[in-house]
Amino acid sequence: MSDTVDAAVPDRDRPSGGAAEDRPRLGARLALFYRQVVSELRKVIWPTRRDLLAYTWVVIIFVTVVAIIVAGLDLIFAKVVLRVFGS
């Protein structure tokens, strides 16, 4: 009975059992990974220099505005805490 069940299970669904000879060697796996990374990077649409500069300025301005808001809130909360708890 178990022979028919085991025969019906495809090899990819069976546990490997530590058979290292079935896997490619480390160098082959790294080479495959590198080729796949390069292939994916070729699909990327890279921004132009003008776009990159525009995005950079947007980020710098946004971070500056958020920093000013956080500094203002910190100043307000510090004054409130000092008034409540005195010093």
DSSP file (Angstrom, degrees, kcal/mol; ACC not computed):
  #  RESIDUE AA STRUCTURE BP1 BP2  ACC     N-H-->O    O-->H-N    N-H-->O    O-->H-N    TCO  KAPPA ALPHA  PHI   PSI    X-CA   Y-CA   Z-CA
    1    1 A M     >        0   0    0      0, 0.0     4,-1.3     0, 0.0     3,-0.4   0.000 360.0 360.0 360.0 -46.4    0.0    0.0    0.0
    2    2 A S  H  >  +     0   0    0      1,-0.2     4,-2.7     2,-0.2     5,-0.2   0.772 360.0  64.2 -70.9 -24.3    2.7    2.5    0.9
    3    3 A D  H  > S+     0   0    0      1,-0.2     4,-1.8     2,-0.2    -1,-0.2   0.895 103.8  46.3 -64.7 -38.4    4.7    1.6   -2.2
    4    4 A T  H  > S+     0   0    0     -3,-0.4     4,-1.1     2,-0.2    -1,-0.2   0.870 113.2  49.1 -72.0 -35.4    1.9    3.0   -4.4
    5    5 A V  H  X S+     0   0    0     -4,-1.3     4,-0.8     2,-0.2     3,-0.4   0.929 112.4  47.8 -68.7 -44.1    1.5    6.1   -2.3
    6    6 A D  H >< S+     0   0    0     -4,-2.7     3,-0.5     1,-0.2    -2,-0.2   0.854 109.8  53.4 -64.6 -34.2    5.3    6.8   -2.4
    7    7 A A  H 3< S+     0   0    0     -4,-1.8    -1,-0.2     1,-0.2    -2,-0.2   0.784 104.7  55.7 -70.7 -25.6    5.4    6.2   -6.2
    8    8 A A  H 3< S+     0   0    0     -4,-1.1    -1,-0.2    -3,-0.4    -2,-0.2   0.680  87.8  90.0 -81.1 -16.8    2.6    8.8   -6.7
    9    9 A V  S << S-     0   0    0     -4,-0.8     5,-0.1    -3,-0.5    -4,-0.0  -0.699  81.2-126.7 -83.6 122.0    4.6   11.6   -4.9
   10   10 A P    >>  -     0   0    0      0, 0.0     3,-1.1     0, 0.0     4,-0.6  -0.252  20.5-112.9 -64.7 157.5    6.7   13.5   -7.4
   11   11 A D  G >4 S+     0   0    0      1,-0.3     3,-0.9     2,-0.2    -2,-0.0   0.831 114.6  59.7 -60.9 -34.7   10.4   13.9   -6.6
   12   12 A R  G 34 S+     0   0    0      1,-0.2    -1,-0.3     4,-0.0     4,-0.1   0.736 104.4  51.3 -69.8 -20.4   10.1   17.7   -6.0
   13   13 A D  G <4 S+     0   0    0     -3,-1.1    -1,-0.2     2,-0.1    -2,-0.2   0.573  92.3  91.7 -91.4 -10.1    7.6   17.1   -3.2
   14   14 A R  S << S-     0   0    0     -3,-0.9     2,-0.1    -4,-0.6    -3,-0.0  -0.573  89.6-100.7 -82.9 147.0    9.7   14.6   -1.3
   15   15 A P        -     0   0    0      0, 0.0    -1,-0.1     0, 0.0    -2,-0.1  -0.393  28.4-127.5 -64.0 146.0   12.1   15.8    1.4
   16   16 A S    >   -     0   0    0      1,-0.1     3,-0.8    -4,-0.1     6,-0.1   0.839  20.9-150.3 -68.7 -33.1   15.7   16.0    0.1
   17   17 A G  T 3   -     0   0    0      1,-0.2     3,-0.1     2,-0.0    -1,-0.1   0.710  64.0 -64.2  70.6  17.9   17.1   13.9    2.9
   18   18 A G  T 3  S+     0   0    0      1,-0.2     2,-1.7     2,-0.0    -1,-0.2   0.706  80.3 160.7  81.0  20.4   20.4   15.8    2.7
   19   19 A A    X   +     0   0    0     -3,-0.8     3,-1.1     1,-0.2     4,-0.4  -0.586   9.0 174.6 -77.2  90.5   21.3   14.7   -0.8
   20   20 A A  G >   +     0   0    0     -2,-1.7     3,-0.8     1,-0.2    -1,-0.2   0.728  69.0  70.1 -71.7 -21.7   23.8   17.5   -1.5
   21   21 A E  G 3  S+     0   0    0      1,-0.2    -1,-0.2    -3,-0.1     4,-0.1   0.677  89.9  62.9 -72.4 -14.1   24.8   16.0   -4.9
   22   22 A D  G <  S+     0   0    0     -3,-1.1    -1,-0.2    -6,-0.1    -2,-0.2   0.771  94.3  73.3 -77.9 -25.9   21.4   16.9   -6.3
   23   23 A R  S <  S-     0   0    0     -3,-0.8     3,-0.1    -4,-0.4     2,-0.0  -0.578  91.2-107.4 -88.4 150.5   22.1   20.6   -5.8
   24   24 A P        -     0   0    0      0, 0.0    -1,-0.1     0, 0.0    -2,-0.1  -0.359  47.3 -92.4 -67.2 157.7   24.5   22.7   -8.0
   25   25 A R     >  -     0   0    0      1,-0.1     4,-2.3    -4,-0.1     5,-0.2  -0.189  36.9-102.3 -69.0 165.6   27.7   23.7   -6.3
   26   26 A L  H  > S+     0   0    0      1,-0.2     4,-2.6     2,-0.2     5,-0.2   0.888 120.7  52.6 -57.6 -44.0   28.1   27.0   -4.5
   27   27 A G  H  > S+     0   0    0      1,-0.2     4,-2.2     2,-0.2    -1,-0.2   0.892 110.0  48.4 -61.3 -40.3   30.0   28.6   -7.3
   28   28 A A  H  > S+     0   0    0      2,-0.2     4,-2.2     1,-0.2    -1,-0.2   0.887 111.9  49.4 -68.0 -38.6   27.3   27.7   -9.9
   29   29 A R  H  X S+     0   0    0     -4,-2.3     4,-2.4     2,-0.2    -2,-0.2   0.906 111.9  48.2 -67.7 -40.1   24.6   29.0   -7.6
   30   30 A L  H  X S+     0   0    0     -4,-2.6     4,-2.6     2,-0.2    -2,-0.2   0.896 111.1  50.6 -65.5 -39.8   26.4   32.3   -7.1
   31   31 A A  H  X S+     0   0    0     -4,-2.2     4,-2.4     2,-0.2    -2,-0.2   0.906 111.1  48.8 -63.9 -41.3   27.0   32.7  -10.8
   32   32 A L  H  X S+     0   0    0     -4,-2.2     4,-2.3     2,-0.2    -2,-0.2   0.923 111.3  49.9 -63.2 -44.5   23.3   32.0  -11.5
   33   33 A F  H  X S+     0   0    0     -4,-2.4     4,-2.4     1,-0.2    -2,-0.2   0.928 110.9  49.2 -59.3 -46.1   22.3   34.6   -8.8
   34   34 A Y  H  X S+     0   0    0     -4,-2.6     4,-2.5     1,-0.2     5,-0.2   0.917 110.7  49.8 -61.0 -44.9   24.7   37.2  -10.3
   35   35 A R  H  X S+     0   0    0     -4,-2.4     4,-2.2     1,-0.2    -1,-0.2   0.896 111.6  49.2 -61.8 -39.4   23.3   36.6  -13.9
   36   36 A Q  H  X S+     0   0    0     -4,-2.3     4,-2.2     2,-0.2    -1,-0.2   0.887 110.2  50.7 -68.5 -38.0   19.8   37.0  -12.6
   37   37 A V  H  X S+     0   0    0     -4,-2.4     4,-2.5     2,-0.2    -2,-0.2   0.938 111.8  47.0 -63.3 -46.6   20.6   40.2  -10.7
   38   38 A V  H  X S+     0   0    0     -4,-2.5     4,-1.5     1,-0.2    -2,-0.2   0.899 111.2  52.5 -62.1 -40.5   22.2   41.7  -13.9
   39   39 A S  H  X S+     0   0    0     -4,-2.2     4,-0.6    -5,-0.2    -1,-0.2   0.906 111.3  46.0 -62.3 -42.3   19.2   40.6  -15.9
   40   40 A E  H >X S+     0   0    0     -4,-2.2     3,-1.0     1,-0.2     4,-0.5   0.881 108.8  55.4 -69.0 -37.7   16.8   42.3  -13.5
   41   41 A L  H >< S+     0   0    0     -4,-2.5     3,-0.8     1,-0.3    -1,-0.2   0.808 100.3  60.0 -66.6 -27.7   18.9   45.5  -13.4
   42   42 A R  H 3< S+     0   0    0     -4,-1.5    -1,-0.3     1,-0.2    -2,-0.2   0.745 100.3  56.8 -70.2 -20.9   18.7   45.8  -17.1
   43   43 A K  H << S+     0   0    0     -3,-1.0    -1,-0.2    -4,-0.6    -2,-0.2   0.634  85.0 105.6 -82.1 -14.5   14.9   46.0  -16.9
   44   44 A V    <<  -     0   0    0     -3,-0.8     2,-0.9    -4,-0.5    -3,-0.0  -0.421  69.3-136.9 -70.9 138.0   15.1   49.0  -14.5
   45   45 A I        -     0   0    0     -2,-0.1    -1,-0.1     0, 0.0    -2,-0.1  -0.851  25.7-150.6 -93.5 104.8   14.2   52.4  -16.0
   46   46 A W        -     0   0    0     -2,-0.9     2,-0.0     1,-0.1     0, 0.0  -0.521  16.6-111.8 -79.3 141.3   16.9   54.6  -14.5
   47   47 A P        -     0   0    0      0, 0.0    -1,-0.1     0, 0.0     2,-0.0  -0.350  30.3-113.9 -70.4 152.4   16.1   58.3  -13.9
   48   48 A T     >  -     0   0    0      1,-0.1     4,-2.6    -2,-0.0     5,-0.2  -0.299  31.9-102.8 -74.7 169.3   17.7   61.0  -16.0
   49   49 A R  H  > S+     0   0    0      1,-0.2     4,-2.3     2,-0.2     5,-0.2   0.895 124.2  51.9 -61.2 -39.5   20.1   63.5  -14.4
   50   50 A R  H  > S+     0   0    0      2,-0.2     4,-2.2     1,-0.2    -1,-0.2   0.924 110.8  46.9 -64.0 -44.7   17.4   66.1  -14.4
   51   51 A D  H  > S+     0   0    0      1,-0.2     4,-2.8     2,-0.2     5,-0.2   0.916 111.1  52.5 -61.6 -43.3   14.9   63.8  -12.7
   52   52 A L  H  X S+     0   0    0     -4,-2.6     4,-2.2     1,-0.2    -2,-0.2   0.902 110.0  47.5 -61.6 -42.9   17.5   62.8  -10.1
   53   53 A L  H  X S+     0   0    0     -4,-2.3     4,-2.3     2,-0.2    -1,-0.2   0.900 112.1  50.4 -64.9 -40.5   18.3   66.4   -9.2
   54   54 A A  H  X S+     0   0    0     -4,-2.2     4,-2.1     2,-0.2    -2,-0.2   0.932 111.9  47.1 -63.1 -45.8   14.6   67.2   -9.0
   55   55 A Y  H  X S+     0   0    0     -4,-2.8     4,-2.2     1,-0.2    -1,-0.2   0.886 110.5  53.4 -62.7 -39.1   14.0   64.2   -6.7
   56   56 A T  H  X S+     0   0    0     -4,-2.2     4,-2.5    -5,-0.2    -1,-0.2   0.926 109.4  47.3 -63.5 -44.7   17.0   65.1   -4.6
   57   57 A W  H  X S+     0   0    0     -4,-2.3     4,-2.6     1,-0.2     5,-0.2   0.885 109.9  53.6 -64.9 -38.3   15.7   68.7   -4.0
   58   58 A V  H  X S+     0   0    0     -4,-2.1     4,-2.5     1,-0.2    -1,-0.2   0.927 111.4  45.8 -60.9 -44.0   12.2   67.4   -3.2
   59   59 A V  H  X S+     0   0    0     -4,-2.2     4,-2.8     2,-0.2     5,-0.2   0.923 112.7  49.6 -65.8 -44.6   13.7   65.1   -0.5
   60   60 A I  H  X S+     0   0    0     -4,-2.5     4,-2.1     1,-0.2    -2,-0.2   0.928 114.2  45.1 -61.6 -45.0   16.0   67.9    0.9
   61   61 A I  H  X S+     0   0    0     -4,-2.6     4,-2.4     2,-0.2    -1,-0.2   0.916 113.8  49.6 -65.5 -43.2   13.1   70.3    1.2
   62   62 A F  H  X S+     0   0    0     -4,-2.5     4,-2.5    -5,-0.2     5,-0.2   0.930 112.0  47.4 -61.9 -46.6   10.7   67.7    2.7
   63   63 A V  H  X S+     0   0    0     -4,-2.8     4,-2.4     1,-0.2    -1,-0.2   0.893 111.9  51.2 -63.6 -39.3   13.2   66.7    5.3
   64   64 A T  H  X S+     0   0    0     -4,-2.1     4,-2.2    -5,-0.2    -1,-0.2   0.924 111.0  47.7 -63.1 -45.0   14.0   70.3    6.2
   65   65 A V  H  X S+     0   0    0     -4,-2.4     4,-2.3     1,-0.2    -2,-0.2   0.925 113.2  47.6 -63.1 -45.2   10.2   71.1    6.6
   66   66 A V  H  X S+     0   0    0     -4,-2.5     4,-2.6     1,-0.2    -1,-0.2   0.898 110.7  52.2 -64.1 -39.4    9.7   68.0    8.8
   67   67 A A  H  X S+     0   0    0     -4,-2.4     4,-2.5    -5,-0.2    -1,-0.2   0.896 109.6  49.3 -63.2 -39.9   12.7   68.9   10.9
   68   68 A I  H  X S+     0   0    0     -4,-2.2     4,-2.4     2,-0.2    -2,-0.2   0.912 111.8  48.8 -65.5 -42.1   11.4   72.4   11.4
   69   69 A I  H  X S+     0   0    0     -4,-2.3     4,-2.5     2,-0.2    -2,-0.2   0.932 113.1  46.6 -62.7 -46.2    8.0   71.1   12.5
   70   70 A V  H  X S+     0   0    0     -4,-2.6     4,-2.4     1,-0.2    -2,-0.2   0.903 112.4  50.3 -64.5 -41.1    9.6   68.6   14.9
   71   71 A A  H  X S+     0   0    0     -4,-2.5     4,-2.3     2,-0.2    -1,-0.2   0.908 111.3  49.1 -63.8 -41.2   11.9   71.2   16.4
   72   72 A G  H  X S+     0   0    0     -4,-2.4     4,-2.4     2,-0.2    -2,-0.2   0.925 112.0  47.3 -63.8 -45.0    8.9   73.6   16.8
   73   73 A L  H  X S+     0   0    0     -4,-2.5     4,-2.8     1,-0.2     5,-0.2   0.896 110.9  52.6 -63.3 -39.4    6.8   70.9   18.5
   74   74 A D  H  X S+     0   0    0     -4,-2.4     4,-2.4     2,-0.2    -2,-0.2   0.914 109.7  48.6 -61.8 -43.0    9.8   70.0   20.8
   75   75 A L  H  X S+     0   0    0     -4,-2.3     4,-2.1     2,-0.2    -2,-0.2   0.920 112.8  47.8 -63.2 -44.2   10.1   73.6   21.8
   76   76 A I  H  X S+     0   0    0     -4,-2.4     4,-2.3     2,-0.2    -2,-0.2   0.940 113.7  46.3 -63.1 -48.4    6.4   73.9   22.6
   77   77 A F  H  X S+     0   0    0     -4,-2.8     4,-2.6     1,-0.2    -1,-0.2   0.874 110.7  53.7 -64.3 -36.8    6.3   70.6   24.6
   78   78 A A  H  X S+     0   0    0     -4,-2.4     4,-2.2    -5,-0.2    -1,-0.2   0.918 110.4  46.3 -63.5 -42.9    9.5   71.6   26.5
   79   79 A K  H  X S+     0   0    0     -4,-2.1     4,-2.1     2,-0.2    -2,-0.2   0.893 113.1  50.1 -65.8 -39.6    7.9   75.0   27.5
   80   80 A V  H  X S+     0   0    0     -4,-2.3     4,-2.5     2,-0.2    -2,-0.2   0.933 111.4  47.9 -64.2 -45.3    4.7   73.3   28.5
   81   81 A V  H  X S+     0   0    0     -4,-2.6     4,-2.8     1,-0.2     5,-0.3   0.899 111.3  50.6 -63.3 -41.0    6.5   70.7   30.6
   82   82 A L  H  X S+     0   0    0     -4,-2.2     4,-1.4     1,-0.2    -1,-0.2   0.880 112.5  46.7 -66.3 -36.5    8.6   73.3   32.3
   83   83 A R  H  < S+     0   0    0     -4,-2.1    -2,-0.2     2,-0.2    -1,-0.2   0.901 116.0  44.9 -70.0 -40.0    5.5   75.4   33.2
   84   84 A V  H  < S+     0   0    0     -4,-2.5    -2,-0.2     1,-0.2    -3,-0.2   0.943 127.8  26.5 -70.0 -47.5    3.6   72.3   34.5
   85   85 A F  H  < S-     0   0    0     -4,-2.8    -1,-0.2    -5,-0.2    -2,-0.2   0.528 104.9-140.7 -96.8  -7.0    6.4   70.9   36.5
   86   86 A G     <        0   0    0     -4,-1.4    -3,-0.1    -5,-0.3    -2,-0.1   0.539 360.0 360.0  62.7 147.6    8.2   74.1   37.2
   87   87 A S              0   0    0     -5,-0.1    -4,-0.1    -4,-0.0    -1,-0.1   0.289 360.0 360.0-171.8 360.0   11.9   74.7   37.3
